[in-house]
Structure formats: structure tokens, C-alpha cells
């Protein structure tokens, strides 16, 4: 999966640095994972069935 990603280790490191500066808890660099996280937060019962 990482080989197919358009993000490099440097990109992830920069994202982590920004998240730490902003006191953010989660780092979800890929759009698909962000969308899945949002679904889980909005519809926990539905998501648990999947």
C-alpha cells in the first residue's frame, strides 16, 4: 500500500509536525481513511455492522 501511495516519508513527517503543533490527536493522511473515520464517528452502529 505504501508503495502505491503518493505520500513520501517526508510528507508524513511534515504532517506529523503540523499535527503536534496544532495539538491534534489523529493523523489520517489518506482521503479514504479520513472518510472511513468520519463514517465511524457519524454512524457507529452502522459502521460496527460492516
Secondary structure, DSSP 8 states (H G I E B T S, - for coil): -TTT-S--HHHHHHHHHHHHHTT-S----SHHHHHHHHHHHH-HHHHHH-
